Amino acid sequence: MLKSIELFAGAGGLALGLEQAGFEHIGLVEFDRSAANTLISNRPQWNVLCEDIAVTAQKDLEKEFNIKKGELDLLSGGAPCQSFSYAGKRLGLQDVRGTMFYHYTTFLCKLQPKMFLFENVRGLFTHNKGKTYQTILNIFEEQGYKIFHTILNAWDYGVPQKRERLITVGIRNDLVDKCSFEFPKKYEYRFVMKDVKLDTNPPKDECERYSEYKEKIFALVPPGGYWRDIDAEIAKEYMKTCWEMGGGRTGILRRIGLDEPSLTVLTNPGMKQTDRCHPIEVRPFSYRENARIQTFPDTWKFCGKLSEKYKQVGNAVPVNLAKEIGIVIKNTLEEINDG
């Protein structure tokens, strides 16, 4: 079984997908207690460390995870995007010291895994006119890796959701000639909301509710529509200062249709500028419906308060996207190990 360690594991979307692809997790690091409890609740056998990654990164990692330098098959994870606010000035490792990305790099340096997977928001690609991501690529190359990167849309990989992620994969330089790597091929069929199991009037401990006023407004919006599909005066009153903003503002009063994918699942279901109304009932999606849109199985239990469950689901990597990436990484590692 191929062995992996995951950083910034969250509620386990990436970890579960990699497990489905054939990886055995020998360690997962997650600072948030509710998210860590979610991991432990679903996979008691996983070695979950609920602590600050800055602390973990300073440990003897070979001893902590009982693996020698160079033996780990895969290091995976995606540092929170706040990590990159200061990157991109000097284009070197000192440029990101103190950020979450720096700690990811520390793991990479100390363990020298055969491959790594680093995922993040699409916006990282263009942050600071591309300088931030170039910093990251330079640092990965300095650690001794050949880099492959692309932007993948989860909708192309069995996920009923438009969600783009920047995927960066590294292969250790001494192994590059032993293998080939390609990103996963797109599915022929792309799932939409009618393919998702939707709940009927879920209880309040599973689903946020709109105010009475907001519910009346959303009742006017047809599935697949948004603020332009209702009376302009009603929309203007609801939108207030947003009415004067530029752009299409297509996320405001947005009701998802059954024949389209969900927009990106978010961490908070009630933000005015990023509304995602249920196609059949006048309410937000329940956290469990959001989890299905993220391709979590219903057997995956989320721990914490309702707001924490929404946050865990919204921050997760879609499970099926993770699985498809994991499969091509597994194939590459098998080539390496067979060679």
Secondary structure, DSSP 8 states (H G I E B T S, - for coil): -EEEEEES-TTSHHHHHHHHHTEEEEEEE---HHHHHHHHHH-TTS-EE-S-HHHHHTS-HHHHHT--TTT--EEEE---GGGGTT-SSS-SGGGGTTSHHHHHHHHHHHH--SEEEEEEEGGGGTGGGGHHHHHHHHHHHHTTEEEEEEEEEGGGGT-SB--EEEEEEEEEGGGGGG---------SS---GGGS---SS--TTT-----HHHHHHHTTS-TT--GGGS-HHHHHHHHGGGGG-SS--TTTT-B--TTS-B----S-TT-GGG--B-SSSSSB--HHHHHHHTT--TT----S-HHHHHHHHHHS--HHHHHHHHHHHHHHHHHHHH-
